[in-house]
């Protein structure tokens, strides 16, 4: 199982940016597309308390909502998921 769970949608520009960054950095993640599965949208909202996406959840329970590229990279580095 991946240490990162990504909640997002194909139409969301910020989601596409964060997803591309995860892929370019070689980070494995579980994708939960909120557009295709309503239960995933409910999960993301219950985690973040907001309707904003993407929501990126780490194995330690911490999460980011609509992170900038530098914030996402810092969170990944902090957890040793990237060099």
C-alpha positions as CSV (number, residue, x, y, z in Angstrom):
1,X,0.0,0.0,0.0
2,X,1.2,3.5,-0.9
3,X,2.1,5.9,1.9
4,X,0.2,8.7,0.1
5,X,-3.5,8.9,-0.8
6,X,-4.5,11.4,-3.4
7,X,-8.1,12.6,-3.6
8,X,-8.8,14.6,-6.7
9,X,-10.7,15.0,-10.0
10,X,-9.7,15.0,-13.7
11,X,-11.2,18.5,-14.3
12,X,-9.3,20.1,-11.4
13,X,-6.3,22.1,-12.4
14,X,-4.7,22.0,-9.0
15,X,-5.3,18.2,-8.8
16,X,-3.6,17.6,-12.2
17,X,-0.6,19.7,-11.0
18,X,-0.2,17.8,-7.7
19,X,-0.7,14.5,-9.4
20,X,1.9,15.3,-12.1
21,X,4.3,16.3,-9.3
22,X,3.8,13.1,-7.4
23,X,4.5,11.2,-10.7
24,X,7.5,13.2,-11.7
25,X,9.0,12.7,-8.2
26,X,8.4,8.9,-8.5
27,X,6.1,8.8,-5.4
28,X,3.7,5.9,-5.3
29,X,0.2,6.9,-4.3
30,X,-3.4,5.5,-4.0
31,X,-5.7,7.6,-6.2
32,X,-9.3,8.2,-5.1
33,X,-11.1,10.1,-7.9
34,X,-13.9,12.1,-6.3
35,X,-15.5,12.7,-9.6
36,X,-16.1,9.0,-10.3
37,X,-16.9,7.9,-6.8
38,X,-19.1,10.1,-4.5
39,X,-17.9,8.2,-1.4
40,X,-14.4,9.4,-2.1
41,X,-15.6,13.0,-2.1
42,X,-17.3,12.5,1.2
43,X,-14.1,10.9,2.6
44,X,-12.0,13.9,1.4
45,X,-14.3,16.4,2.9
46,X,-14.4,14.5,6.2
47,X,-10.6,14.5,6.3
48,X,-10.1,18.1,5.5
49,X,-13.3,19.7,6.7
50,X,-13.5,21.4,3.3
51,X,-14.8,20.7,-0.2
52,X,-11.5,21.8,-1.8
53,X,-9.4,19.3,-3.7
54,X,-6.8,17.9,-4.0
55,X,-6.5,16.4,-0.6
56,X,-3.3,14.6,-0.1
57,X,-3.1,12.3,2.9
58,X,0.0,10.8,4.4
59,X,0.4,7.6,6.3
60,X,1.0,9.5,9.5
61,X,-2.5,11.1,9.3
62,X,-1.4,14.5,8.3
63,X,-2.8,16.0,5.1
64,X,-2.5,18.9,2.7
65,X,-5.4,20.6,0.8
66,X,-4.6,22.4,-2.5
67,X,-0.8,22.4,-1.7
68,X,1.6,24.4,-3.7
69,X,4.4,22.4,-5.4
70,X,7.0,23.6,-2.8
71,X,4.7,22.6,0.1
72,X,4.0,19.2,-1.4
73,X,7.6,18.6,-2.1
74,X,8.6,19.6,1.5
75,X,6.0,17.3,3.0
76,X,7.2,14.4,0.9
77,X,10.9,15.1,1.8
78,X,10.0,15.4,5.5
79,X,8.7,11.8,5.3
80,X,11.6,10.5,3.4
81,X,9.5,9.8,0.3
82,X,11.8,11.7,-2.0
83,X,15.6,12.3,-1.8
